[in-house]
Structure formats: C-alpha cells, structure tokens
Amino acid sequence: MREYLSDYAAVGVITLVGIALATAMLSVNRFMRPSVPSRAKSLTYESGVDPVGSGWAQANARYYVYAFLYVIFAVDAVFLFPWAVVFAAIGWAAAIEMAIFIGFIAIGLVYAWRMGVLSWTK
C-alpha cells in the first residue's frame, strides 16, 4: 500500500512545485514591472479603433447560419481527407459508411437550400 501511495505523493509534490514556481514567477513579474496607470490605458481597444457610442450592436442571424454551415463542412472535410488517404486499407464497408455520412450532410444542405437559408436577400 505504501508503494501505491508513494506514486501519488510524487504527483502531489510535482503539482505543488509547479504551483509554487508559477506563483513565484508571477509575483516577481508584478514587483519588477513599471506601473503607470492612465485613462487611455483603461479604454477598450478594438482593432485600433477608439470606442464610440454604445456597445450594443445587432447582427443579422443569416450570418450565423453561414458560419454554422461553414463549420459543418469544415468538420466534414476533417473526416473526409484522412479517410481518403487510407481508403485502400479500410475497404468497401468504410466507403459505404462514408457515403452515408456524406448523404446526411447533403440532405442537410438540400434542406437549407429549400428553406431559403442560403439566399442573401429575403
């Protein structure tokens, strides 16, 4: 039982040393850095443009749909390319499974197209 617990003790010691080291580095950094607070430093910075007006802005939901469709097809590509590289080694059963997967993606695309989601104007 002692050998079993000594393994956990080693992990605990390494964790404590890591926490102590991170705390020490952050503390030394805090004491050594210059600190000159000003109003300009506390302003929100967004792409080099000074903030003007309120922070509330609305975006059209169609842009989110396009982003969502992009994510779907990017995930499809992530699955499709490695599968295509090893196609000869995995056989026809995997080809049928991939056809079913692509079929589901195509059904979703056709549904989105039929519902008018893919048109820019409404």
N, CA, C and O atoms as a GROMACS GRO file, in nm:
protein
  488
    1MET      N    1   0.081  -0.119   0.000
    1MET     CA    2   0.000   0.000   0.000
    1MET      C    3   0.086   0.126   0.000
    1MET      O    4   0.049   0.227  -0.060
    2ARG      N    5   0.202   0.122   0.067
    2ARG     CA    6   0.289   0.239   0.072
    2ARG      C    7   0.345   0.273  -0.066
    2ARG      O    8   0.358   0.390  -0.101
    3GLU      N    9   0.377   0.171  -0.144
    3GLU     CA   10   0.429   0.196  -0.278
    3GLU      C   11   0.321   0.262  -0.365
    3GLU      O   12   0.349   0.350  -0.447
    4TYR      N   13   0.200   0.218  -0.345
    4TYR     CA   14   0.088   0.275  -0.419
    4TYR      C   15   0.070   0.423  -0.386
    4TYR      O   16   0.051   0.505  -0.475
    5LEU      N   17   0.076   0.457  -0.259
    5LEU     CA   18   0.059   0.595  -0.216
    5LEU      C   19   0.181   0.681  -0.250
    5LEU      O   20   0.168   0.801  -0.271
    6SER      N   21   0.300   0.620  -0.256
    6SER     CA   22   0.420   0.698  -0.290
    6SER      C   23   0.413   0.749  -0.433
    6SER      O   24   0.468   0.855  -0.464
    7ASP      N   25   0.346   0.674  -0.522
    7ASP     CA   26   0.327   0.724  -0.658
    7ASP      C   27   0.243   0.851  -0.657
    7ASP      O   28   0.274   0.947  -0.727
    8TYR      N   29   0.138   0.852  -0.578
    8TYR     CA   30   0.055   0.971  -0.567
    8TYR      C   31   0.130   1.085  -0.498
    8TYR      O   32   0.108   1.202  -0.530
    9ALA      N   33   0.216   1.053  -0.404
    9ALA     CA   34   0.296   1.156  -0.337
    9ALA      C   35   0.386   1.226  -0.436
    9ALA      O   36   0.403   1.348  -0.429
   10ALA      N   37   0.445   1.151  -0.528
   10ALA     CA   38   0.532   1.212  -0.629
   10ALA      C   39   0.451   1.307  -0.718
   10ALA      O   40   0.498   1.417  -0.750
   11VAL      N   41   0.332   1.267  -0.758
   11VAL     CA   42   0.247   1.354  -0.839
   11VAL      C   43   0.208   1.478  -0.760
   11VAL      O   44   0.206   1.589  -0.814
   12GLY      N   45   0.177   1.461  -0.632
   12GLY     CA   46   0.142   1.575  -0.547
   12GLY      C   47   0.257   1.673  -0.529
   12GLY      O   48   0.237   1.794  -0.534
   13VAL      N   49   0.377   1.621  -0.510
   13VAL     CA   50   0.495   1.707  -0.495
   13VAL      C   51   0.520   1.784  -0.624
   13VAL      O   52   0.548   1.904  -0.619
   14ILE      N   53   0.512   1.718  -0.737
   14ILE     CA   54   0.533   1.785  -0.865
   14ILE      C   55   0.428   1.893  -0.887
   14ILE      O   56   0.460   2.001  -0.937
   15THR      N   57   0.303   1.867  -0.850
   15THR     CA   58   0.197   1.965  -0.862
   15THR      C   59   0.224   2.086  -0.772
   15THR      O   60   0.209   2.200  -0.816
   16LEU      N   61   0.263   2.062  -0.649
   16LEU     CA   62   0.293   2.172  -0.557
   16LEU      C   63   0.412   2.255  -0.605
   16LEU      O   64   0.410   2.377  -0.595
   17VAL      N   65   0.515   2.189  -0.655
   17VAL     CA   66   0.631   2.261  -0.708
   17VAL      C   67   0.590   2.346  -0.828
   17VAL      O   68   0.635   2.460  -0.842
   18GLY      N   69   0.506   2.294  -0.915
   18GLY     CA   70   0.458   2.369  -1.030
   18GLY      C   71   0.378   2.492  -0.988
   18GLY      O   72   0.396   2.600  -1.044
   19ILE      N   73   0.289   2.475  -0.891
   19ILE     CA   74   0.209   2.588  -0.842
   19ILE      C   75   0.300   2.692  -0.777
   19ILE      O   76   0.282   2.812  -0.800
   20ALA      N   77   0.396   2.648  -0.696
   20ALA     CA   78   0.489   2.742  -0.631
   20ALA      C   79   0.573   2.816  -0.734
   20ALA      O   80   0.596   2.936  -0.720
   21LEU      N   81   0.619   2.747  -0.837
   21LEU     CA   82   0.701   2.810  -0.940
   21LEU      C   83   0.620   2.914  -1.017
   21LEU      O   84   0.669   3.025  -1.043
   22ALA      N   85   0.497   2.881  -1.054
   22ALA     CA   86   0.412   2.977  -1.126
   22ALA      C   87   0.382   3.098  -1.039
   22ALA      O   88   0.385   3.211  -1.088
   23THR      N   89   0.352   3.077  -0.912
   23THR     CA   90   0.325   3.187  -0.820
   23THR      C   91   0.448   3.276  -0.805
   23THR      O   92   0.436   3.398  -0.804
   24ALA      N   93   0.565   3.215  -0.791
   24ALA     CA   94   0.688   3.293  -0.777
   24ALA      C   95   0.715   3.375  -0.902
   24ALA      O   96   0.752   3.492  -0.890
   25MET      N   97   0.699   3.318  -1.021
   25MET     CA   98   0.724   3.393  -1.144
   25MET      C   99   0.628   3.510  -1.159
   25MET      O  100   0.669   3.620  -1.197
   26LEU      N  101   0.500   3.488  -1.130
   26LEU     CA  102   0.402   3.597  -1.140
   26LEU      C  103   0.428   3.706  -1.036
   26LEU      O  104   0.411   3.824  -1.066
   27SER      N  105   0.470   3.667  -0.916
   27SER     CA  106   0.500   3.766  -0.812
   27SER      C  107   0.621   3.850  -0.849
   27SER      O  108   0.618   3.972  -0.834
   28VAL      N  109   0.727   3.787  -0.896
   28VAL     CA  110   0.847   3.861  -0.937
   28VAL      C  111   0.813   3.956  -1.051
   28VAL      O  112   0.860   4.070  -1.052
   29ASN      N  113   0.733   3.912  -1.145
   29ASN     CA  114   0.692   3.997  -1.256
   29ASN      C  115   0.613   4.118  -1.206
   29ASN      O  116   0.634   4.229  -1.255
   30ARG      N  117   0.525   4.098  -1.110
   30ARG     CA  118   0.444   4.208  -1.058
   30ARG      C  119   0.530   4.313  -0.989
   30ARG      O  120   0.503   4.433  -1.002
   31PHE      N  121   0.633   4.271  -0.917
   31PHE     CA  122   0.717   4.366  -0.846
   31PHE      C  123   0.818   4.435  -0.937
   31PHE      O  124   0.860   4.547  -0.907
   32MET      N  125   0.857   4.375  -1.047
   32MET     CA  126   0.959   4.431  -1.134
   32MET      C  127   0.903   4.518  -1.248
   32MET      O  128   0.977   4.598  -1.304
   33ARG      N  129   0.777   4.504  -1.281
   33ARG     CA  130   0.723   4.579  -1.395
   33ARG      C  131   0.693   4.723  -1.356
   33ARG      O  132   0.662   4.752  -1.240
   34PRO      N  133   0.702   4.814  -1.453
   34PRO     CA  134   0.662   4.951  -1.425
   34PRO      C  135   0.509   4.962  -1.423
   34PRO      O  136   0.442   4.893  -1.499
   35SER      N  137   0.457   5.046  -1.338
   35SER     CA  138   0.312   5.063  -1.328
   35SER      C  139   0.280   5.212  -1.333
   35SER      O  140   0.304   5.285  -1.237
   36VAL      N  141   0.225   5.257  -1.447
   36VAL     CA  142   0.185   5.396  -1.465
   36VAL      C  143   0.041   5.395  -1.518
   36VAL      O  144   0.020   5.400  -1.639
   37PRO      N  145  -0.057   5.390  -1.428
   37PRO     CA  146  -0.196   5.385  -1.474
   37PRO      C  147  -0.238   5.518  -1.536
   37PRO      O  148  -0.197   5.625  -1.491
   38SER      N  149  -0.322   5.509  -1.640
   38SER     CA  150  -0.378   5.629  -1.703
   38SER      C  151  -0.514   5.595  -1.761
   38SER      O  152  -0.550   5.478  -1.775
   39ARG      N  153  -0.591   5.700  -1.795
   39ARG     CA  154  -0.724   5.679  -1.852
   39ARG      C  155  -0.715   5.614  -1.990
   39ARG      O  156  -0.800   5.531  -2.024
   40ALA      N  157  -0.616   5.650  -2.069
   40ALA     CA  158  -0.601   5.594  -2.203
   40ALA      C  159  -0.574   5.444  -2.199
   40ALA      O  160  -0.618   5.370  -2.287
   41LYS      N  161  -0.503   5.399  -2.098
   41LYS     CA  162  -0.473   5.256  -2.087
   41LYS      C  163  -0.594   5.174  -2.047
   41LYS      O  164  -0.600   5.054  -2.075
   42SER      N  165  -0.692   5.237  -1.981
   42SER     CA  166  -0.809   5.161  -1.936
   42SER      C  167  -0.922   5.159  -2.038
   42SER      O  168  -1.024   5.095  -2.013
   43LEU      N  169  -0.906   5.228  -2.152
   43LEU     CA  170  -1.008   5.225  -2.257
   43LEU      C  171  -1.010   5.091  -2.329
   43LEU      O  172  -0.908   5.022  -2.337
   44THR      N  173  -1.125   5.054  -2.380
   44THR     CA  174  -1.137   4.933  -2.459
   44THR      C  175  -1.067   4.953  -2.593
   44THR      O  176  -1.083   5.057  -2.656
   45TYR      N  177  -0.990   4.856  -2.635
   45TYR     CA  178  -0.915   4.864  -2.760
   45TYR      C  179  -0.966   4.757  -2.854
   45TYR      O  180  -0.961   4.638  -2.823
   46GLU      N  181  -1.017   4.799  -2.970
   46GLU     CA  182  -1.071   4.704  -3.066
   46GLU      C  183  -1.018   4.735  -3.204
   46GLU      O  184  -1.067   4.827  -3.269
   47SER      N  185  -0.921   4.663  -3.248
   47SER     CA  186  -0.866   4.674  -3.384
   47SER      C  187  -0.817   4.815  -3.416
   47SER      O  188  -0.829   4.860  -3.530
   48GLY      N  189  -0.764   4.884  -3.319
   48GLY     CA  190  -0.708   5.015  -3.343
   48GLY      C  191  -0.810   5.126  -3.352
   48GLY      O  192  -0.773   5.240  -3.381
   49VAL      N  193  -0.937   5.098  -3.328
   49VAL     CA  194  -1.043   5.198  -3.338
   49VAL      C  195  -1.088   5.235  -3.198
   49VAL      O  196  -1.116   5.148  -3.116
   50ASP      N  197  -1.094   5.365  -3.170
   50ASP     CA  198  -1.143   5.409  -3.040
   50ASP      C  199  -1.291   5.377  -3.027
   50ASP      O  200  -1.366   5.391  -3.124
   51PRO      N  201  -1.335   5.335  -2.909
   51PRO     CA  202  -1.477   5.303  -2.892
   51PRO      C  203  -1.563   5.428  -2.898
   51PRO      O  204  -1.533   5.529  -2.833
   52VAL      N  205  -1.669   5.422  -2.977
   52VAL     CA  206  -1.763   5.534  -2.992
   52VAL      C  207  -1.904   5.479  -2.980
   52VAL      O  208  -1.935   5.376  -3.039
   53GLY      N  209  -1.987   5.545  -2.905
   53GLY     CA  210  -2.126   5.502  -2.891
   53GLY      C  211  -2.141   5.389  -2.791
   53GLY      O  212  -2.051   5.360  -2.713
   54SER      N  213  -2.257   5.326  -2.796
   54SER     CA  214  -2.283   5.216  -2.703
   54SER      C  215  -2.222   5.087  -2.755
   54SER      O  216  -2.188   5.076  -2.873
   55GLY      N  217  -2.211   4.991  -2.670
   55GLY     CA  218  -2.154   4.863  -2.708
   55GLY      C  219  -2.255   4.768  -2.769
   55GLY      O  220  -2.219   4.655  -2.803
   56TRP      N  221  -2.379   4.810  -2.785
   56TRP     CA  222  -2.484   4.722  -2.836
   56TRP      C  223  -2.491   4.732  -2.988
   56TRP      O  224  -2.504   4.842  -3.042
   57ALA      N  225  -2.482   4.621  -3.054
   57ALA     CA  226  -2.497   4.616  -3.200
   57ALA      C  227  -2.566   4.486  -3.236
   57ALA      O  228  -2.537   4.381  -3.178
   58GLN      N  229  -2.655   4.492  -3.331
   58GLN     CA  230  -2.725   4.372  -3.375
   58GLN      C  231  -2.666   4.323  -3.506
   58GLN      O  232  -2.624   4.402  -3.590
   59ALA      N  233  -2.662   4.193  -3.521
   59ALA     CA  234  -2.616   4.133  -3.645
   59ALA      C  235  -2.729   4.045  -3.699
   59ALA      O  236  -2.808   3.989  -3.623
   60ASN      N  237  -2.734   4.034  -3.829
   60ASN     CA  238  -2.837   3.953  -3.892
   60ASN      C  239  -2.810   3.805  -3.864
   60ASN      O  240  -2.696   3.760  -3.871
   61ALA      N  241  -2.913   3.731  -3.832
   61ALA     CA  242  -2.898   3.590  -3.797
   61ALA      C  243  -2.850   3.506  -3.915
   61ALA      O  244  -2.795   3.397  -3.896
   62ARG      N  245  -2.870   3.554  -4.037
   62ARG     CA  246  -2.826   3.477  -4.154
   62ARG      C  247  -2.675   3.458  -4.155
   62ARG      O  248  -2.625   3.357  -4.203
   63TYR      N  249  -2.601   3.555  -4.102
   63TYR     CA  250  -2.456   3.541  -4.098
   63TYR      C  251  -2.415   3.425  -4.008
   63TYR      O  252  -2.318   3.355  -4.037
   64TYR      N  253  -2.489   3.406  -3.900
   64TYR     CA  254  -2.460   3.293  -3.811
   64TYR      C  255  -2.490   3.160  -3.880
   64TYR      O  256  -2.421   3.061  -3.858
   65VAL      N  257  -2.593   3.159  -3.964
   65VAL     CA  258  -2.627   3.037  -4.037
   65VAL      C  259  -2.513   3.002  -4.133
   65VAL      O  260  -2.474   2.886  -4.143
   66TYR      N  261  -2.459   3.102  -4.202
   66TYR     CA  262  -2.346   3.076  -4.291
   66TYR      C  263  -2.225   3.027  -4.213
   66TYR      O  264  -2.154   2.936  -4.258
   67ALA      N  265  -2.200   3.085  -4.098
   67ALA     CA  266  -2.089   3.040  -4.015
   67ALA      C  267  -2.111   2.896  -3.970
   67ALA      O  268  -2.018   2.816  -3.969
   68PHE      N  269  -2.235   2.864  -3.932
   68PHE     CA  270  -2.266   2.729  -3.889
   68PHE      C  271  -2.249   2.629  -4.004
   68PHE      O  272  -2.196   2.520  -3.984
   69LEU      N  273  -2.294   2.666  -4.123
   69LEU     CA  274  -2.275   2.579  -4.239
   69LEU      C  275  -2.128   2.558  -4.270
   69LEU      O  276  -2.087   2.448  -4.306
   70TYR      N  277  -2.047   2.665  -4.255
   70TYR     CA  278  -1.904   2.650  -4.277
   70TYR      C  279  -1.844   2.550  -4.178
   70TYR      O  280  -1.763   2.466  -4.216
   71VAL      N  281  -1.884   2.561  -4.052
   71VAL     CA  282  -1.832   2.468  -3.951
   71VAL      C  283  -1.870   2.326  -3.986
   71VAL      O  284  -1.789   2.234  -3.973
   72ILE      N  285  -1.993   2.306  -4.030
   72ILE     CA  286  -2.038   2.170  -4.066
   72ILE      C  287  -1.951   2.114  -4.178
   72ILE      O  288  -1.907   1.999  -4.170
   73PHE      N  289  -1.927   2.194  -4.283
   73PHE     CA  290  -1.849   2.143  -4.394
   73PHE      C  291  -1.700   2.134  -4.362
   73PHE      O  292  -1.630   2.052  -4.421
   74ALA      N  293  -1.652   2.215  -4.270
   74ALA     CA  294  -1.513   2.202  -4.226
   74ALA      C  295  -1.495   2.071  -4.150
   74ALA      O  296  -1.396   2.001  -4.168
   75VAL      N  297  -1.591   2.038  -4.064
   75VAL     CA  298  -1.585   1.911  -3.992
   75VAL      C  299  -1.596   1.795  -4.091
   75VAL      O  300  -1.528   1.693  -4.075
   76ASP      N  301  -1.680   1.810  -4.191
   76ASP     CA  302  -1.691   1.708  -4.294
   76ASP      C  303  -1.556   1.686  -4.363
   76ASP      O  304  -1.517   1.572  -4.387
   77ALA      N  305  -1.486   1.795  -4.394
   77ALA     CA  306  -1.355   1.784  -4.459
   77ALA      C  307  -1.254   1.719  -4.366
   77ALA      O  308  -1.169   1.641  -4.411
   78VAL      N  309  -1.262   1.750  -4.238
   78VAL     CA  310  -1.169   1.689  -4.141
   78VAL      C  311  -1.187   1.538  -4.136
   78VAL      O  312  -1.090   1.465  -4.120
   79PHE      N  313  -1.310   1.491  -4.151
   79PHE     CA  314  -1.334   1.347  -4.154
   79PHE      C  315  -1.302   1.285  -4.290
   79PHE      O  316  -1.259   1.170  -4.297
   80LEU      N  317  -1.324   1.361  -4.396
   80LEU     CA  318  -1.314   1.305  -4.530
   80LEU      C  319  -1.170   1.288  -4.577
   80LEU      O  320  -1.137   1.184  -4.635
   81PHE      N  321  -1.083   1.384  -4.554
   81PHE     CA  322  -0.947   1.376  -4.606
   81PHE      C  323  -0.865   1.261  -4.544
   81PHE      O  324  -0.801   1.187  -4.619
   82PRO      N  325  -0.864   1.243  -4.412
   82PRO     CA  326  -0.789   1.127  -4.360
   82PRO      C  327  -0.848   0.994  -4.407
   82PRO      O  328  -0.775   0.897  -4.430
   83TRP      N  329  -0.980   0.990  -4.421
   83TRP     CA  330  -1.045   0.869  -4.468
   83TRP      C  331  -0.999   0.838  -4.611
   83TRP      O  332  -0.974   0.722  -4.644
   84ALA      N  333  -0.988   0.941  -4.695
   84ALA     CA  334  -0.948   0.920  -4.834
   84ALA      C  335  -0.804   0.872  -4.844
   84ALA      O  336  -0.770   0.797  -4.936
   85VAL      N  337  -0.720   0.913  -4.751
   85VAL     CA  338  -0.578   0.872  -4.754
   85VAL      C  339  -0.565   0.722  -4.728
   85VAL      O  340  -0.481   0.657  -4.789
   86VAL      N  341  -0.647   0.668  -4.640
   86VAL     CA  342  -0.635   0.527  -4.604
   86VAL      C  343  -0.747   0.442  -4.664
   86VAL      O  344  -0.773   0.332  -4.616
   87PHE      N  345  -0.812   0.491  -4.769
   87PHE     CA  346  -0.926   0.420  -4.827
   87PHE      C  347  -0.889   0.279  -4.872
   87PHE      O  348  -0.965   0.185  -4.849
   88ALA      N  349  -0.775   0.262  -4.935
   88ALA     CA  350  -0.737   0.130  -4.986
   88ALA      C  351  -0.721   0.029  -4.873
   88ALA      O  352  -0.744  -0.090  -4.893
   89ALA      N  353  -0.681   0.074  -4.757
   89ALA     CA  354  -0.658  -0.018  -4.645
   89ALA      C  355  -0.785  -0.053  -4.569
   89ALA      O  356  -0.788  -0.156  -4.501
   90ILE      N  357  -0.888   0.029  -4.578
   90ILE     CA  358  -1.005   0.004  -4.494
   90ILE      C  359  -1.120  -0.065  -4.566
   90ILE      O  360  -1.208  -0.120  -4.500
   91GLY      N  361  -1.123  -0.063  -4.697
   91GLY     CA  362  -1.219  -0.142  -4.771
   91GLY      C  363  -1.351  -0.074  -4.800
   91GLY      O  364  -1.372   0.044  -4.771
   92TRP      N  365  -1.439  -0.154  -4.860
   92TRP     CA  366  -1.567  -0.101  -4.909
   92TRP      C  367  -1.669  -0.077  -4.800
   92TRP      O  368  -1.758   0.006  -4.817
   93ALA      N  369  -1.658  -0.145  -4.689
   93ALA     CA  370  -1.753  -0.120  -4.580
   93ALA      C  371  -1.738   0.024  -4.530
   93ALA      O  372  -1.837   0.091  -4.499
   94ALA      N  373  -1.614   0.070  -4.522
   94ALA     CA  374  -1.591   0.209  -4.480
   94ALA      C  375  -1.638   0.306  -4.588
   94ALA      O  376  -1.682   0.416  -4.556
   95ALA      N  377  -1.630   0.266  -4.714
   95ALA     CA  378  -1.679   0.352  -4.822
   95ALA      C  379  -1.830   0.371  -4.811
   95ALA      O  380  -1.880   0.480  -4.834
   96ILE      N  381  -1.901   0.265  -4.776
   96ILE     CA  382  -2.046   0.275  -4.759
   96ILE      C  383  -2.079   0.364  -4.639
   96ILE      O  384  -2.171   0.445  -4.645
   97GLU      N  385  -2.003   0.348  -4.530
   97GLU     CA  386  -2.026   0.433  -4.413
   97GLU      C  387  -2.000   0.579  -4.445
   97GLU      O  388  -2.074   0.666  -4.400
   98MET      N  389  -1.895   0.608  -4.522
   98MET     CA  390  -1.865   0.746  -4.558
   98MET      C  391  -1.972   0.801  -4.652
   98MET      O  392  -2.006   0.919  -4.645
   99ALA      N  393  -2.025   0.717  -4.741
   99ALA     CA  394  -2.133   0.761  -4.829
   99ALA      C  395  -2.256   0.798  -4.748
   99ALA      O  396  -2.324   0.896  -4.779
  100ILE      N  397  -2.286   0.722  -4.645
  100ILE     CA  398  -2.398   0.754  -4.557
  100ILE      C  399  -2.373   0.887  -4.486
  100ILE      O  400  -2.463   0.970  -4.474
  101PHE      N  401  -2.251   0.906  -4.438
  101PHE     CA  402  -2.215   1.031  -4.370
  101PHE      C  403  -2.231   1.151  -4.464
  101PHE      O  404  -2.291   1.251  -4.426
  102ILE      N  405  -2.177   1.140  -4.583
  102ILE     CA  406  -2.188   1.249  -4.681
  102ILE      C  407  -2.334   1.268  -4.722
  102ILE      O  408  -2.376   1.380  -4.750
  103GLY      N  409  -2.410   1.160  -4.726
  103GLY     CA  410  -2.553   1.170  -4.756
  103GLY      C  411  -2.627   1.254  -4.653
  103GLY      O  412  -2.711   1.336  -4.689
  104PHE      N  413  -2.597   1.233  -4.525
  104PHE     CA  414  -2.659   1.314  -4.421
  104PHE      C  415  -2.623   1.461  -4.437
  104PHE      O  416  -2.708   1.548  -4.422
  105ILE      N  417  -2.497   1.489  -4.468
  105ILE     CA  418  -2.455   1.627  -4.489
  105ILE      C  419  -2.527   1.686  -4.611
  105ILE      O  420  -2.572   1.801  -4.607
  106ALA      N  421  -2.540   1.609  -4.718
  106ALA     CA  422  -2.607   1.657  -4.839
  106ALA      C  423  -2.755   1.681  -4.813
  106ALA      O  424  -2.811   1.778  -4.865
  107ILE      N  425  -2.819   1.596  -4.736
  107ILE     CA  426  -2.960   1.615  -4.703
  107ILE      C  427  -2.978   1.746  -4.625
  107ILE      O  428  -3.072   1.820  -4.650
  108GLY      N  429  -2.888   1.773  -4.532
  108GLY     CA  430  -2.893   1.899  -4.458
  108GLY      C  431  -2.873   2.019  -4.548
  108GLY      O  432  -2.941   2.120  -4.531
  109LEU      N  433  -2.782   2.010  -4.644
  109LEU     CA  434  -2.758   2.120  -4.737
  109LEU      C  435  -2.879   2.143  -4.827
  109LEU      O  436  -2.919   2.258  -4.850
  110VAL      N  437  -2.939   2.036  -4.877
  110VAL     CA  438  -3.058   2.049  -4.961
  110VAL      C  439  -3.172   2.109  -4.881
  110VAL      O  440  -3.246   2.194  -4.932
  111TYR      N  441  -3.188   2.066  -4.757
  111TYR     CA  442  -3.293   2.122  -4.672
  111TYR      C  443  -3.271   2.272  -4.650
  111TYR      O  444  -3.365   2.351  -4.662
  112ALA      N  445  -3.148   2.311  -4.620
  112ALA     CA  446  -3.118   2.454  -4.600
  112ALA      C  447  -3.144   2.532  -4.728
  112ALA      O  448  -3.196   2.644  -4.723
  113TRP      N  449  -3.110   2.477  -4.841
  113TRP     CA  450  -3.131   2.544  -4.970
  113TRP      C  451  -3.280   2.559  -4.998
  113TRP      O  452  -3.324   2.666  -5.041
  114ARG      N  453  -3.357   2.453  -4.975
  114ARG     CA  454  -3.502   2.456  -5.000
  114ARG      C  455  -3.574   2.555  -4.908
  114ARG      O  456  -3.671   2.618  -4.949
  115MET      N  457  -3.526   2.568  -4.785
  115MET     CA  458  -3.589   2.659  -4.689
  115MET      C  459  -3.549   2.805  -4.714
  115MET      O  460  -3.600   2.895  -4.647
  116GLY      N  461  -3.459   2.828  -4.810
  116GLY     CA  462  -3.420   2.964  -4.842
  116GLY      C  463  -3.314   3.022  -4.751
  116GLY      O  464  -3.291   3.143  -4.751
  117VAL      N  465  -3.250   2.937  -4.674
  117VAL     CA  466  -3.148   2.984  -4.580
  117VAL      C  467  -3.026   3.036  -4.654
  117VAL      O  468  -2.958   3.126  -4.605
  118LEU      N  469  -2.996   2.982  -4.769
  118LEU     CA  470  -2.873   3.016  -4.840
  118LEU      C  471  -2.885   3.137  -4.930
  118LEU      O  472  -2.790   3.170  -5.001
  119SER      N  473  -2.999   3.204  -4.931
  119SER     CA  474  -3.013   3.325  -5.013
  119SER      C  475  -2.980   3.447  -4.929
  119SER      O  476  -3.018   3.455  -4.812
  120TRP      N  477  -2.910   3.541  -4.989
  120TRP     CA  478  -2.869   3.662  -4.916
  120TRP      C  479  -2.984   3.758  -4.897
  120TRP      O  480  -2.987   3.834  -4.800
  121THR      N  481  -3.078   3.757  -4.987
  121THR     CA  482  -3.190   3.851  -4.978
  121THR      C  483  -3.318   3.775  -4.943
  121THR      O  484  -3.339   3.661  -4.986
  122LYS      N  485  -3.402   3.839  -4.864
  122LYS     CA  486  -3.531   3.777  -4.830
  122LYS      C  487  -3.641   3.874  -4.845
  122LYS      O  488  -3.757   3.841  -4.821
   0.00000   0.00000   0.00000
